[in-house]
Amino acid sequence: MYPLAVVMLLIAGLCDMFDGRIARVAASRAKREKIYGVQLDSLADVISFGVVPALIAYNMGYRDVLDLILYIFFIVCGAIRLAYFNTQALSDTPDLNMKYFTGVPIPVSCVLLPFLILISMLIDNLAVTSWIFRIFFLLLGVAYILKIRIRKFGLKTLATAAVFDIACLIAIALLNSK
């Protein structure tokens, strides 16, 4: 069942690539509507790129107490990162359009998780892959809340990430069909 969830995660990532651009085209919106949109987008992001990756890993069999603690840590760090981003957008920009991220943006999980799943399928050893997943959730959670500036990704970078994910998804589908 988790391969379908990965497809849905990638679709969420594709939608996230364009939702802000589309929202900014509707320039006639009142500031209150724009702020509401920013908040709603962050709620969708924490569910799509925080909760869903944790649920995918859980459904893959990574269910020890340590795994659950790391999932909660990962989700909370993602929510903190989004709350900080929203606060910066409201206080630092008149148009709510940030040019930089502080910390790794939470949608990065939808780029990295398919590759991680592919690696776990190739290794096919739950004891080894469980530690790979634990390290992934721990490090990415920490990366969300690091005080580093990252320039927003351009369309070329996003397109490269999409092609990479599609290649991973094809490989996962081929390995799943065996």
C-alpha angles and dihedrals in degrees: 000000000000095000088067089049089053090052090051090048090054091048088052088052092052091049090048090054091065109025095088093045091050092047092052091054088063091072094162092075118115118246090251090056091049092051090048089052092051091052093046091048090053092050089052090047096052090050096043099040102024110032099030096054089050091050091048091052090046091052090049088063103265096132109135119129089255089054092052092049090051092049090053090046091050093049094046092049089050091051091048091050091051093046090051091048091051091048090051092047092051097044104033106038132050093208097039089241111131118200093199138038123224104219126357111314113250096235087070085086090070090055096047103037097068089052090049091050090050091052091049090052092050094047093042094188114119094200092056098038093048088064091046089054092046092052090047094053093043097047096042091048090053091045090056092062100037115122094237126126116233121184113236112263119256125226092261092058091045092049090051090051090049092052090048091051093047089052090050091048092051090050091049090050091049092049091046092053093060 
